[in-house]
């Protein structure tokens, strides 16, 4: 089977877009108006998600990353109960995704830092992760890494803290969690160790790896080495997920380019690849020939 390519959140065109609202604008309103604003946004964003599922089916895209902000303020009292009121609607949306064979994942934002020294930061991180787990539950997604919640390691040199806090997570979060290597704080080797100790899968990002290690090619043997080691952390290897991006101005530029011009040779064996390029659907279209050859 050729690798499945994944769309990240939105399209460059206006076909898949989501609404949001700032905290200041929301809190400037009366409680009744706050509720109405969020209700309107939630309804609109559920429709946008359903549009995304139709788009992925039409374009033969097998994986979709749901925006972390799809339901603003659903991690606190402003939106939590409101989100639960859409349970039946979300169950139908999740069922349609399953019928279309579209895998759903999420990538909680940078405020999730399970390795923090601050108890408040960790507690807030767990609250945000619980919101993501609730969304996956409402969508009827399995409590396995198939419905992955991908996060970074967070604060550097805190592997013990990271592992301890992962092991203490509620089951609905921990059973879906995966850790991704990054450019600065957690190398592929460091995040792999955290994955082994905590029993969660590793999401290997080849571009983060080459930036962290200052490599000049995806053909460096370490790219294949860490791809394979990451694969071994997945209880179901066929569910392994990796990320790809290219540097914008140079090979080692941490900023993402619009398209994907270079793929690691090892990725021809990757079952699932999230395409983290700025031009989203254009980047996926540009990889179709590579995808066919890889299969």
C-alpha positions as CSV (number, residue, x, y, z in Angstrom):
1,X,0.0,0.0,0.0
2,X,1.3,3.5,-0.8
3,X,1.5,5.9,2.2
4,X,-1.6,7.8,3.2
5,X,-1.1,11.5,3.1
6,X,-2.7,13.8,5.7
7,X,-4.3,17.2,5.4
8,X,-3.6,19.6,8.3
9,X,-6.6,21.5,9.5
10,X,-7.5,23.9,6.6
11,X,-7.1,24.4,2.9
12,X,-5.3,27.3,1.2
13,X,-8.6,27.8,-0.7
14,X,-11.6,28.8,1.3
15,X,-13.2,25.3,1.0
16,X,-12.2,24.3,4.6
17,X,-12.1,27.2,7.1
18,X,-13.1,27.5,10.7
19,X,-14.4,30.3,12.9
20,X,-12.9,31.4,16.2
21,X,-13.2,34.2,18.7
22,X,-10.8,36.0,21.0
23,X,-11.1,35.7,24.8
24,X,-11.4,39.5,25.1
25,X,-14.2,39.7,22.6
26,X,-16.1,36.9,24.2
27,X,-15.7,38.1,27.8
28,X,-16.8,41.6,26.8
29,X,-20.3,40.2,26.1
30,X,-23.1,39.3,28.5
31,X,-23.3,35.7,29.6
32,X,-26.3,35.1,27.3
33,X,-24.5,36.6,24.3
34,X,-21.3,34.6,25.1
35,X,-23.4,31.4,25.0
36,X,-25.0,32.5,21.7
37,X,-21.7,33.4,20.1
38,X,-20.1,30.0,21.0
39,X,-23.2,28.1,19.9
40,X,-23.0,29.8,16.5
41,X,-19.3,29.1,16.2
42,X,-19.7,25.4,17.3
43,X,-22.5,24.8,14.7
44,X,-20.5,26.5,12.0
45,X,-17.3,24.6,12.8
46,X,-19.2,21.2,12.8
47,X,-20.4,22.1,9.3
48,X,-16.8,23.0,8.4
49,X,-15.6,19.6,9.7
50,X,-18.3,17.8,7.7
51,X,-17.1,19.8,4.6
52,X,-13.5,18.7,5.4
53,X,-14.6,15.0,5.5
54,X,-16.3,15.4,2.1
55,X,-13.2,17.1,0.7
56,X,-10.9,14.4,2.0
57,X,-13.1,11.7,0.5
58,X,-13.2,13.5,-2.9
59,X,-9.5,14.1,-3.0
60,X,-8.6,10.6,-1.6
61,X,-7.0,12.0,1.5
62,X,-6.9,9.3,4.2
63,X,-6.0,11.4,7.3
64,X,-7.2,14.7,8.6
65,X,-5.8,16.7,11.5
66,X,-8.7,18.4,13.3
67,X,-7.8,22.0,14.4
68,X,-7.0,22.2,18.0
69,X,-9.2,25.3,18.2
70,X,-12.3,23.8,16.5
71,X,-14.4,24.4,19.7
72,X,-13.1,27.6,21.4
73,X,-13.2,27.6,25.2
74,X,-14.4,24.0,25.4
75,X,-11.6,23.4,27.9
76,X,-13.5,25.5,30.5
77,X,-17.0,26.2,31.8
78,X,-17.7,28.6,28.9
79,X,-17.9,25.8,26.4
80,X,-17.7,22.4,28.0
81,X,-21.4,21.9,28.7
82,X,-22.2,23.5,25.3
83,X,-20.0,21.0,23.5
84,X,-21.7,18.1,25.3
85,X,-25.0,19.4,24.0
86,X,-23.8,18.6,20.4
87,X,-23.1,14.9,21.3
88,X,-25.6,13.5,18.8
89,X,-24.5,15.7,16.0
90,X,-20.8,15.0,16.6
91,X,-21.5,11.2,16.8
92,X,-23.1,11.4,13.3
93,X,-20.1,13.4,12.0
94,X,-17.6,10.9,13.5
95,X,-19.6,8.0,12.0
96,X,-19.4,9.6,8.5
97,X,-15.6,10.0,8.9
98,X,-15.4,6.3,9.8
99,X,-17.6,5.4,6.8
100,X,-15.2,7.3,4.5
101,X,-12.2,5.6,6.1
102,X,-10.7,8.9,7.1
103,X,-8.3,8.7,10.1
104,X,-8.7,11.6,12.6
105,X,-5.9,13.0,14.7
106,X,-5.3,16.2,16.7
107,X,-2.2,18.2,17.7
108,X,-2.9,20.2,20.9
109,X,-1.1,23.6,21.0
110,X,2.1,24.8,22.5
111,X,0.4,25.5,25.9
112,X,0.5,21.8,26.6
113,X,3.7,21.3,28.6
114,X,3.6,18.1,30.6
115,X,7.3,18.5,31.5
116,X,6.8,21.9,33.2
117,X,8.1,22.5,36.7
118,X,4.9,24.4,37.4
119,X,2.0,22.4,38.8
120,X,-0.4,25.0,37.4
121,X,1.0,24.6,33.9
122,X,0.8,20.8,34.1
123,X,-2.8,21.0,35.4
124,X,-3.8,23.4,32.6
125,X,-2.1,21.1,30.1
126,X,-4.1,18.1,31.4
127,X,-7.3,20.2,31.1
128,X,-6.5,21.1,27.4
129,X,-5.7,17.4,26.7
130,X,-9.0,16.3,28.3
131,X,-10.9,18.7,26.0
132,X,-9.2,17.0,23.0
133,X,-10.0,13.5,24.4
134,X,-13.6,14.6,24.9
135,X,-13.8,15.7,21.2
136,X,-12.4,12.4,20.1
137,X,-14.9,10.5,22.3
138,X,-17.8,12.6,21.0
139,X,-16.7,11.8,17.5
140,X,-16.8,8.1,18.4
141,X,-13.1,7.6,17.8
142,X,-11.3,4.7,19.4
143,X,-9.3,5.1,22.6
144,X,-6.1,4.1,20.8
145,X,-3.3,5.9,19.0
146,X,-5.3,5.5,15.9
147,X,-7.1,8.7,17.1
148,X,-3.7,10.2,18.0
149,X,-3.2,13.3,20.3
150,X,0.2,14.5,19.3
151,X,2.3,16.7,21.6
152,X,5.9,17.8,22.0
153,X,8.1,17.0,25.0
154,X,8.0,20.6,26.3
155,X,10.6,21.8,28.7
156,X,14.0,20.4,27.9
157,X,15.9,18.0,30.2
158,X,12.7,17.0,32.0
159,X,12.2,13.4,30.7
160,X,11.5,12.0,34.2
161,X,8.9,14.7,34.8
162,X,7.4,14.2,31.3
163,X,7.1,10.4,31.8
164,X,5.7,10.7,35.3
165,X,3.0,13.0,34.2
166,X,2.1,11.0,31.2
167,X,1.7,7.9,33.3
168,X,-0.6,9.8,35.6
169,X,-2.9,11.0,32.8
170,X,-6.6,9.9,32.6
171,X,-6.9,6.8,30.4
172,X,-8.9,8.7,27.7
173,X,-5.9,10.9,27.1
174,X,-3.0,8.5,27.7
175,X,-4.3,5.8,25.5
176,X,-4.3,8.2,22.5
177,X,-1.1,10.2,23.3
178,X,1.9,10.3,21.1
179,X,5.2,12.3,21.5
180,X,6.9,14.1,18.6
181,X,10.6,15.1,18.4
182,X,11.3,18.8,17.9
183,X,14.1,21.1,16.7
184,X,15.3,22.3,20.1
185,X,14.2,20.7,23.3
186,X,13.8,17.0,22.5
187,X,15.9,15.2,19.9
188,X,14.7,12.0,18.3
189,X,16.8,10.1,20.7
190,X,15.4,11.9,23.8
191,X,11.8,11.7,22.7
192,X,12.2,8.1,21.8
193,X,13.4,7.4,25.4
194,X,10.4,9.2,26.8
195,X,8.1,7.1,24.6
196,X,9.8,3.8,25.6
197,X,9.5,4.7,29.3
198,X,5.9,6.0,29.1
199,X,4.6,3.4,26.7
200,X,3.3,5.9,24.1
201,X,4.2,5.9,20.4
202,X,6.7,8.2,18.8
203,X,5.8,10.6,16.0
204,X,9.0,11.0,14.0
205,X,9.4,14.3,12.3
206,X,12.3,14.1,9.8
207,X,12.6,17.8,9.3
208,X,12.8,18.5,13.0
209,X,15.4,15.8,13.2
210,X,17.6,17.3,10.5
211,X,17.3,20.8,12.0
212,X,18.2,19.6,15.5
213,X,21.2,17.5,14.3
214,X,22.3,20.1,11.7
215,X,22.2,17.5,8.9
216,X,22.4,18.3,5.2
217,X,20.3,15.5,3.8
218,X,17.3,13.3,4.4
219,X,19.5,10.5,3.2
220,X,21.6,10.7,6.4
221,X,21.4,7.2,7.9
222,X,20.1,8.5,11.2
223,X,16.8,9.5,9.4
224,X,16.1,5.8,8.6
225,X,17.4,4.7,12.0
226,X,14.9,6.9,13.9
227,X,12.1,6.2,11.5
228,X,12.5,2.5,12.3
229,X,13.0,3.0,16.0
230,X,9.9,5.2,16.1
231,X,7.9,2.5,14.2
232,X,8.8,0.0,16.9
233,X,7.1,2.1,19.6
234,X,3.7,1.6,17.8
235,X,1.7,-1.4,19.2
236,X,0.2,-1.6,15.7
237,X,3.1,-0.7,13.3
238,X,0.7,-0.2,10.4
239,X,-0.7,2.8,12.3
240,X,2.7,4.6,12.5
241,X,2.3,8.3,11.8
242,X,5.2,10.6,10.7
243,X,5.5,14.3,9.8
244,X,7.2,15.9,6.9
245,X,8.0,19.5,6.0
246,X,10.8,21.2,4.0
247,X,12.8,24.3,5.0
248,X,11.6,27.5,3.5
249,X,14.8,29.3,2.6
250,X,17.3,26.5,3.1
251,X,17.3,22.8,3.8
252,X,17.9,23.4,7.6
253,X,15.5,26.3,7.8
254,X,13.0,25.5,10.6
255,X,10.3,27.6,8.8
256,X,8.1,25.4,6.6
257,X,8.1,25.8,2.8
258,X,4.9,26.0,0.7
259,X,5.4,22.6,-0.9
260,X,7.3,19.4,-0.4
261,X,10.2,19.0,-2.8
262,X,12.2,16.4,-0.9
263,X,11.1,13.3,0.9
264,X,13.2,10.9,3.0
265,X,13.7,7.6,1.3
266,X,12.5,5.9,4.5
267,X,9.1,7.6,4.1
268,X,8.2,5.3,1.2
269,X,7.6,2.7,4.0
270,X,5.5,5.1,6.2
271,X,1.9,4.1,6.3
272,X,0.6,7.6,7.4
273,X,2.3,11.0,6.7
274,X,1.0,14.4,7.8
275,X,2.0,17.0,5.3
276,X,3.1,20.1,7.2
277,X,3.5,22.5,4.3
278,X,2.1,25.9,4.0
279,X,0.2,25.3,0.8
280,X,-1.7,22.4,2.3
281,X,-3.7,20.7,-0.5
282,X,-1.3,21.9,-3.2
283,X,1.6,20.1,-1.4
284,X,-0.5,16.9,-1.2
285,X,-1.3,17.2,-4.9
286,X,2.4,17.7,-5.7
287,X,3.2,14.4,-3.9
288,X,0.8,12.2,-5.7
289,X,3.4,10.9,-8.2
290,X,5.8,10.2,-5.3
291,X,3.0,8.5,-3.4
292,X,2.2,6.2,-6.3
293,X,5.9,5.3,-6.8
294,X,6.2,4.6,-3.1
295,X,3.4,2.1,-3.3
